[in-house]
């Protein structure tokens, strides 16, 4: 069964780092996810606040 590794709060904070100028590739490496996952999160969680 699939499990969640990151909470919504963590995902939003990762996306905020991207808005501050950190590249997607750097964020993917730091958080152990693929770039595609970050783009999926961006589509789903963009505009949300913690």
HUBELGI-V566630 format. One record per run of one state. SS is the DSSP state (~ for helix, > for strand, _ for the rest). FROM is the first residue (numbers start at 1). TO is the last residue. If there is no record, write none. Layout:
BEGIN
[[SS | FROM | TO] [SS | FROM | TO]]
END
This chain:
BEGIN
[[_ | 1 | 7] [~ | 8 | 19] [_ | 20 | 23] [~ | 24 | 31] [_ | 32 | 34] [~ | 35 | 45] [_ | 46 | 50]]
END
